[in-house]
């Protein structure tokens, strides 16, 4: 608490209180209001969200890893897998750049369909990088976790957010999203994907939500969606909530078509 000898302290200046469990609700509210203020100021109306593993490297980094491993400074098999998976980094980078260039051509005052990621390395870095290379603003919703160098340098500084609460971060993913592209990933990616699928399936998300599952062979091995339908755990039509592809062109064309038909005519549609 404040030192009485220094005079009275207003509650909103009392760091001891603000960081206490009693003020947790205020911290939660701050992670809603502060991002909203910035999004409003920069006229970011909606986003295209890229999800995927933080562990996937760029092609250049993966090639260097292979060279080091072949020289005896690493695991060759792991390095070769990293090189194989780097194709997804480059695909996310190119797709984000193409979608950014398309969105910038829209004749609107608002910034529409801004690329948004979790702000970290891997697929997140690739998408922010592609958007940045297309001279577009882009969003990074980072999370405070005990992992060094989680932020990537390609996020637009004014739209770089840092969250403590996972649920508030996921709220901002879903609230502004008009489309989601999910690349190969692990626990975090699957958590985000299945939460979105649940919101759509249950009708809690009222807006259209096109979801691309990029990397058909990877996802076929990781999640057997067909088995869920076969065993009656989901309806067969729930399989249609996902558009599966390995093609940048197919993903781009399908997303642009979905956004043109379902989002451009409904500005500001929310959850």
N, C-alpha and C positions, 0 to 999 in steps of 0.2 A: 504494500500500500504506500501512498505518498508520505513523505517525511513532513510531519506537522510544522517543523521549524521553517519550512519553505513556503508556508501559506497554503490555502486551500487549492485543490486541483480539480478541475472539471472532469466529470466522468469520462468524457471522450478523449481526454489527455492522459488518463490514468492507464499506463501500459501494463501495470500489474493486474488490473481488473480486465483489460481488453484481452490479455493472454490467458485468463483463467477459464476454468470450465464453466463458470457462471455466465461468461460472455460468448460462449460458443455459438449461440444463435446469431449474435451480431457478426461474427466472423463468417458464418454461412451466408448471411444476407449480403455482406460485403462482396463475396465471390459471385453474387448475382448482380448487384448494382454497379460495381466498378466496371466489369466487362460491358454491361449494357450501356453505360455512359460512353465508353470508347467506341463501341460499335455504332451507336447513334451519331456520335460526332463525326466519324469517318464515313457515314452513310453506307455501312455494310448491311445490306438487307437480307442476304441469304448466302449460303455457302455450298460448295461441293466438297465433301469430306473424303479424305484419303486415309485408310487404315492399313496397317501392316507392321511387320516385325521391325524392331529397332536394330536387329542383328544383321540385316542384309546389307552387304557392302556394295559400293559402286564397282563397275567393271575394272576401273583403273586400280582401285585398292585391292580388289580380289586377285587381279593379275600379279600385283606385287607380292601378295601373300603366297601365291603359288611359287613364284621365283624364290622367295625366302625359304619355303618349305623344301623345295628341290635342292637348295643349297645346304640343307641340313639344319635349318633353323625353324622347324615347325612340323606339324602333321600334314603330310601330303594329301591324304584322303580328305581331311577336313578343309584344306585349302581348295581342293578341286570342287568340293561341294559348294564352298563359298563363291567360287567363280561361276558355277552353274546357276546358283540362286541370284547372282548379280544381274541376271537378265530382267528380274522383276524390278530392281532399282531403276534400271534404264527405261523400262516400260512406264513406270510411275512418273519418272521425270519428263518423258516425252508427252504422256497423256495430260499431265498437269499443264505443260506449256501450251499444248493445243487448245485445251479448254479455256485457258486464260486468254489466249489471243481471240478466241471466239467470243468470250464474254465482254471483252473490251470493245468489240465491234457493235455491241448493242447500243442503240441510241437512247440512253436513259441517264437521268441525273444520278440515280443510285448506283452503287457498285453491286452488280448482280453476280451470283455464282462464284464467289471468291474462294479460291482453294484454301482449305482448312485442314490442318493435321494436328497430331499430338505434340508437335514441336520438337521432337527428339531426333535421333539419328535414324539410319536405315531408310525404310520406305517413307517415313515422315520427312526426312531430309530431302529425299529424291523429289517428292511432290512440291515442297516449298522451293526447292532449287529450280525446278522446271517453271514454276509460276514466276519466280524472280527473274529468270532468264528471258521470260516473255514480257518483262517490265510490268508485271502486275502485282498489286498488293496481295498479300497472303497472310493467313492467320496461323499462329502456333499456340495450342492450348497445352502447355507443359504441366507436369505434375511433380511435386516435391517428393522424390524417392532417394534412398541412399545409394545413388549411382552417380559417379562423376561425369561431367561433360555431357549432360543429357540434352541440353539445348543445342539446336543447330543454327548456323549463322545466316541462313537464307530467309528466315521469318522476317516479315516487315516489322521494324522496331516498334511502331505505334500499335501494332496488333499482336504483340507478343505477351501472352498471359501466363501467369504462374499460379497454379492452384495447390491448395492443401488437401481439399476434399475431392475424392474421386467422383462422388455423385454429382457435385456441381460442375466439374469438368465434363462429365458425360451429358449433363443437361445442355451445356452450350454446344456440344457436338450435335445433339439431336434437334435442338430448338431452331437453329438457323439452317440446318441442312435441307437442301432440296434434292440431293442425290448423294449416294455413298458408294465408294469404290473400295473393295476389300481385297488386299493383296495377301499372300501367304504370311502367316504370323502364328504366334503361340498363344499362351493363356490370355494375355491382355487383348489381343485382336479378337479372339473367339468370344471373350466376355462382351466386348463392344458389339460384335456382330449379332450375338444371340439376344442381347437386350433390345437392339433395334428390331430384330425379327419378331420378338415378343410384343413390342409396342404396335407393330403393324398388324400382326396376326390377331391380336385381341381388340383392335380398333381403338386403342387408347391414343394412337397417332392418327389424326384425322386427315392430315394432308397426304398427298401421294408421295411415296418414298421409293424411287427407283434404286435398287441395290445391285451392283455388279460384283460378282465373285470372280476375281481375275486369277487364273492359274488352275485350269480344270483338273489336271492330273494331281496336283498337290492336294486340292480340296477333296477330290474323290477318295484319296487315301486317308485323309485326316478326319473327315466327317462323312459318314454314310447317310446322307439325307434320304436316299431311296429306302434304306432300311427303316428309318423313322416312319415313313408313309406305309411301308409294307406291314409293319407291326401295329399300325393304327395309332401311333403316337402323335402324328400330325395328319391333317387331311391331305389328300393327294394334290389338291389345288394350292396348298401351301408351298409346294415345290416351285410354283411359278412366282414366288416372291423374290426369287433370285435369277439374275441373268448371268449365265456362265460363259466365259470366253477366255481365250489366250491371245486375242488380237487387239492391238491398240486401235486399229481402224474400226473394228466392230464395237468396241467399248465406247469410243468417241461418238460414232454415229448414233448408237442407241441412246446414250446419255443426252446428246443434243436434241434428239427427237423427243425424248421424254420431257425434257425441260421446256422445250418449245410448246408442247401440247398441254402440259400439266402445271407448269410453274409460271411461265411468262404471262399467262392469262389470269393468274391468281397471285399478284404481288402481295407480299406480306402474310401469306398463309402460314399458320403456325401449327404447333402440336394440337 
